[in-house]
């Protein structure tokens, strides 16, 4: 699976952005998909994940209620709708794919995800 993320940019606090991630290959629906972010000088952290069917989602506490993850398996895409953005949301955002065969567990460690997009930068100004 190859992943390509886009949609980042500069936005004012309390604004919104929608990130997208396009996947190649015919097995997209076999993967749990996740979004991570990495701020300068910090470790990469989990943001959100969505089940293979799109019926279940999981969020980091820091974004719960503000961010929404969705996927379209027919178009091999996953999205992250980010509302009420804060300066502390500033980071490079990455989409990632977790095969995790036979399991529906959402994993939050970056090492669990096999494939990664190149990242898209989000800057939130105060």
Secondary structure, 3 states (H helix, E strand, C coil): CCEEEECCEEEECCCCEEEEEEECCCCHHHCEEEEEEECCCCCCEEEEEECCCCCCEEECCCCCCCEEEEEECCCCEEEEEECCCCHHHCEEEEEEEECCCCCCCCCCCHHHCCEECCCEEEEEEC
